[in-house]
Amino acid sequence: MDKNSIKSLTRISRSLWGDLEKSVAISEDTLTSVSLLQLSDERTLERASKVMIERAEKNPPRLLALQHPFYRLAPIERFLLTALHVEKWSYARIARVLGIEENLIEPWAWATRIKYAFQELEAELEYPRGPATLGASCPEYNVSQPWAQRLLDDELAKRERMFLQNHLLACEKCRKSLDLTRRMFFKIEGVIPVKDAHQETEIASERLYRTWKAGESAFRPIKTTLKESLVVFFNQTSVQYTIILLMGFIFYLSKSR
């Protein structure tokens, strides 16, 4: 996997486990196992995410000590919000990771967003309702999976998107519905803790990247360059210890002459 994929996995793991050290350790263990499957980079990220979600759901970590509303959500809800708002994953990809039908993602995403914004955050926002009455050209507003969410998640077909964009220019009521939904999105994105931990994410990602490269050089050597192989080789503690001893021995011989 490239470094961007590793960073995605780092943030997803952090959203599930909270604690940085624990999330990195679990990510390393997961990557080591998944690397044996020899999947594509995209599928490796999805498979690793799925394994960690299942693990977190089976044995939910106790995160109340973190005192953040995000960690009061169920692990799978934290993954969903992270995937949508931080990683910008499509409904299709999230459904693939979770092994469920894609049409289930939309109503679930809306319910989770409403729960987080108005129950956990107790946000002082106006509830994102649809227009009280629809005009002749207004799109149908489904309260469990509104078109405003699909638009903001970039899940509309080109034709439907063009229709909505043109309609919004003329319809104030629909514009208000979209604006209320957008405000909720902004509020949620601003309080997903894994989004702002840039320095910690960088450090953790570098550690995971080294783990991935070590596994890749062992199980997929054809994909590893000579430079990468040498870096992995010289990063091993046993190799570094041997080099130090060898250098010490050479220094001793040079002094004794």
HUTADA-V204129 format. One record per pair of residues at least 12 apart in sequence whose C-alpha atoms are under 7 Angstrom apart, sorted by the first residue. I is the first residue (numbers start at 1). J is the second residue. D is the distance in Angstrom with one decimal. If there is no record, write none. Layout:
BEGIN
i->I j->J d->D
i->I j->J d->D
END
This chain:
BEGIN
i->1 j->41 d->4.8
i->3 j->209 d->6.7
i->5 j->45 d->6.7
i->6 j->205 d->5.9
i->6 j->208 d->6.8
i->6 j->209 d->6.4
i->7 j->201 d->6.8
i->7 j->205 d->5.4
i->8 j->87 d->6.6
i->9 j->45 d->6.7
i->9 j->49 d->6.8
i->10 j->201 d->6.6
i->10 j->204 d->6.8
i->10 j->205 d->6.1
i->11 j->194 d->5.8
i->11 j->201 d->7.0
i->12 j->79 d->6.3
i->12 j->82 d->6.6
i->13 j->27 d->6.6
i->14 j->194 d->6.5
i->15 j->78 d->5.9
i->15 j->79 d->6.3
i->15 j->194 d->6.3
i->16 j->56 d->6.5
i->16 j->75 d->5.3
i->16 j->78 d->6.6
i->16 j->79 d->6.6
i->17 j->61 d->6.3
i->18 j->63 d->6.8
i->24 j->204 d->6.4
i->28 j->208 d->6.1
i->28 j->211 d->6.4
i->30 j->48 d->6.1
i->31 j->48 d->6.4
i->31 j->212 d->6.5
i->32 j->215 d->6.3
i->34 j->48 d->6.4
i->35 j->215 d->6.5
i->35 j->216 d->6.9
i->36 j->219 d->6.8
i->46 j->97 d->5.4
i->47 j->97 d->6.7
i->50 j->97 d->5.5
i->50 j->98 d->6.3
i->53 j->76 d->6.5
i->56 j->75 d->6.2
i->57 j->75 d->6.2
i->57 j->76 d->7.0
i->60 j->75 d->7.0
i->69 j->120 d->5.6
i->69 j->121 d->6.3
i->70 j->192 d->6.6
i->77 j->112 d->6.6
i->85 j->189 d->5.9
i->86 j->195 d->6.4
i->91 j->105 d->6.1
i->106 j->145 d->5.9
i->107 j->144 d->5.4
i->107 j->145 d->4.9
i->110 j->144 d->6.6
i->110 j->145 d->6.2
i->117 j->184 d->6.9
i->117 j->188 d->6.4
i->126 j->180 d->6.7
i->128 j->177 d->6.1
i->128 j->180 d->4.9
i->128 j->181 d->5.2
i->129 j->177 d->6.2
i->130 j->177 d->5.4
i->131 j->173 d->5.6
i->131 j->174 d->6.3
i->131 j->177 d->6.7
i->148 j->178 d->5.3
i->148 j->181 d->6.6
i->149 j->181 d->7.0
i->214 j->232 d->5.8
i->217 j->229 d->6.4
END
